[in-house]
Amino acid sequence: MAGDGGAPTPAAAAAVPGSRRGPVVRWREVRRAHPAASRVLRVTTTVLAAVLVLVALLMPNQVHALQADRFLRLPAEAVVGAVVLPWLPRRWRTALAALAGTALASTTVLNLLDMGFNEYLGRAFDPILDWELLDDAQSYLKDSFGGTVTLALTVGLVVLVVLLHVVLALAMVRLAGLLAGHRRAALRGTLVAATVWITCTALSVQVSGVPFAAQRTTDALKIEARRVRTTLHDEAAFQKEAKSDAFGATPAAQLVPDLRGKDVIFTFIESYGRSAIEDPVIAPGVDSTLDTSTAALAAAGFHAKSGWLTSATYGGNSWLGHSTFMSGLWIDNQNRYRTVTSSDHLSLTKAFQKTGDWNTVGIMPGVQKGWPEAKYYGLDKVYNAFQMGYQGPKFSWSTMPDQYALEAFQRLEHGKKQDKPLMSEIILTSSHQPWAPVPKMVDWDTLGDGSEFGSIADAGVKPSAIVTDSTRSKQEYGKSVSYSVTALTQFLERYGDDDTVLVFLGDHQPIARVSGENANRDVPVAIVAKDPKVLDAVSSWNWTDGLKPAHNAPVWKMSSFRDRFLTAFGSTPHPSRTK
């Protein structure tokens, strides 16, 4: 029963309950009993570990770059690892390999986040500012696909991320142990690989237009470090920029004097981008709607001019577009947004409140929680998703159809007798992705509490039917934009008068699945009024007559609109002093 010195034999130790050597000994016995199967398993495990590490080292951060030839390259990081790891003491080798595997997994997660952000927001993931946007993504999924699906996806993603870190750490430990067990062969192979890498680098050898000698992970880490530095520097620089305001010290009497007595409505149409007017799949339906609406407004006495603005955001993060348009500052990240909305920088809507000559109101069907930004925008009242009396169904993310939101605006504010003209900011949400189901126009007189939309939602397209289909997404997106434009222009025909001025625009382009890879960030903008003096004030802008801007109409940065608008309608610049 005992070996030398009274210690239990391996077989006896394996039989002792709780023995720490038991599983190891049993595994050795299995290997001895099945040598061929053990060898196959060992080789398979090693090959899979090598493939997994290689894929992680060469992982791109763009969806379109996920091609087989991208993974047929020689990564410098693998060569360096093969040089260092085999010669370390076992404990240090294991620890360093596990740490490297974990770091590689984290880099892979960042690459995948870059893919998602580039696909949906047209930019890479910011490792400092963008973590909080994951909550918004979860809310979007819940609104679009339901709580059960969202919970399953969230749990699945968490498990996959944890599993990726564990598996890559084990894979690195496995490969490090293999190299340490065959140091001479590893040394010869590493020298050959290093020579090939240096030679290919010197000769600029490429595979399908991509350098064969790669250092993708190192480059990715450099890029992430540069993003962090840029973000930190931008924070300080933007705080100083936000304190400088061309109209910050303008007296109330000198702000928009040429619009006194007018009801001014600023309206954002969600995801209404240039693609809606110029993409060959989308444009026919939207262009027809714009032409029809322009003619209907003209028959009602309204005329319009339109142009293009380049949005600070793309695919989502609508609030960045809203704040850029209203502040006259370029707000392209969450930190800038927080800085400006907590500052005294004059927003376009607040300029109206500052005069004391307008009542100001916000119609925000997309707001479903506290919204302290109302103070920055100078809104005396804000109606959120729960304050407009809607009892109908949600349309995916959109809490209510645009037609209902506009009718609620008429019922709650616009149609009431006011002691002053009304300045309003309205956010229309029916054209928010995933563009299924899309509402339809109903009789304005029968809107009631919105219950009538129940049958329309039930009969509509389900998000799951289009979310992976680019063509169908484009078709449904086009329908949603046409619906929003129709609802807005019919509202104006129905309730507008000689003193109504409407400014409406898109907040950003739709996601790449609809607008296409590398699409621009332009959105249409239009001014509509009956009073010819209003459009005469912007005649120097050279905008296109009607609601549909010409392809070659002027394109401005969205941040330039505030100052142009204030100047056009008689405001006198009085810069605020920076401290």
C-alpha positions, 0 to 999 in steps of 0.5 A: 500500500505504501512506497518508499518512506511510507508515502502512498503509491500513485494508485493508492493516492488516486483512490483516496477521496479528496486527494489533490493528485487524484484527477491528475493520476487518473488522467495519466492512467487514461492516457496510458490506457488509450495512447492513440486517442490521447495523442490525437486529443493532445495534437487537436488541442494544441492546433486549436490553441494555435489557431485561436491565438493566431486569429486573435492576433490578426483580428481586424476591427472592421466587418468588411476586413473579416476575410480569410486572407487577413489571417494568412499572415505572420504576426510579430507578436507571435515571434516575440512570444516564441522567443521569450516564453520558453526560457522563463521559469515554469511559474513565471512562464505560466503567469506571463502566458496567462496574462498575455492571453487575457490581454489578447482577449481584451484586445479582441473584445475591443476589436469587436466593439470597434466593428459594432460601433463602426457598423452602427455609429460610423466610428470606432469605440472610445474606451473612455467615453462609450461604455455607458452607451452599452446601456442604451444599446441594451434599452434599444434591444429591449424596446425593439425585440422584447425583454426576454430576447434582450436578457438572453442576448446579454447573458450570452454575450457576458458568458462569451466574453468571460469564456473568451478570456479563459480560453485564450489564457489557457491557449497561451499557457498550452502553447508556452508549455509546448515551446518550453518542452521543445526549446531547441526546435522552438529556437530554430523555428523562431529564428526562421520566422523572425528572418521571414518577418524581417525580410517581408517587412523590408521587401513590403511583401503583401497578400491580397494587398495586405502586408504579410508581416503583421503587427496587428495587435501592437498597432491596435493597442497603439491606436487605443492608447492614442484614442485615450490621449486624444479624449483626455486632451479634447476634454480640456480643450473643449471646455475652453471652446464652450466658454467662447460664444459669439452671442453669449452676451447679446442683450435679450432685445437684440436676439432674433428681433425679426421673428417677433410674433412668430410661432417657431417650431424646430423639428428633428426627424430621426435618421433622416439622412442624405441617403433617404433622398439619393440612394437608388433603393430608398429615394424614389419613395421619399422623393415622391413624398417630398414633391407631394408635400411641397405641392400640398404646402404650396397649395396651403400658402406655405413655401420652403427652402432646403439645404444640407448640414453635415451632422456630428454623429452617424447611425445613432446618438441622436442627442449629439446631432441635436446639441450640435445644431442647437449649440453651434459647437461640434458635439461628437462625443458624450463628454462634449455633450455633458460639458455643453449641456451643463454650461451657460453656452447659449443654445438656439432654443434658449435664445428665444426663452432669453428674450422673454417674448416666447413661451417655450416647450419641448415635445419629447416622445423618446424621453422615458426618464429624467431629462435635466438637459431641458434647462440648457435648451431653455424649455419652460415645459417638456412633455415626455413619452408618458405625458401625452396621453398615448395608450396605443402600442409602441412601434419598436423603439418609438414610443408613439407614432409621429402623427400622434405626437404632433396631434398631442402637441396641438392639443396640449400647447399649440392649439391653446390660446397663448399669452405669447408666441410659442417656440417649440422643439419637437423630436419625431421618432417613428423613423428610428431603427429598426424601422419595423413596424412602421406606422401609417397615417390615420384620420386626424380627427379619429386619433383619440388616445392612439389605440387605433394604431394597435391593428397597424402595429400588429399587421406591420413587419417584425424587426426580426424580418429585416434586421439582417436584410439590407434591402428590406431595411432600406425599403422599410427605412424609406417608408418610415421617413416618408411617414414622418415627413407626411405627418409633419407637413400635414400637421403644418397644413392643418394647424399652421398659420401666417405666423408659423415658421417651421425648421426641420432636419434630420439628426443623422444618417441611418446605419451603414446597413442602409446608408452604405459603407463610408457614407457621408454624414449629410442630412437635409434641412428645410425652412417653411413659412407663409410669410415671404419675409422669413424666406427672404431673410435666408435668400443669401444661403442659396438653398433650394426651393422646396423640401428636397435639397438639390444634390449640389445645394450648399453643405454646411457643418451642422454646428454653423447653423445656429450663428447663421440663423441668429444672424439672418433674423437680426441678432447682434453678436456680443461675444461672451468673455472666456475666463 
